């Protein structure tokens, strides 16, 4: 995102996009694209069953927050 060659290209004030200088908009865009990509990867892996964790819903009757042994 801030690799010198790429960020030098995006290090501009003009054009203004959504009221932000281009450099700030570029950083927000990179963050949004990375977050979207990670969400897509999570949903694909959860559908294929390749996640390393088991996710179980919280039981509303048992809200102690600790594990039972």
Secondary structure, DSSP 4 states (H G I P E B T S, - for coil): ---HHHHHHH---PSPBTTB-HHHHHHHHHHHHHHHHHHHHHHHHHHHT--SS---PPPTT----S---
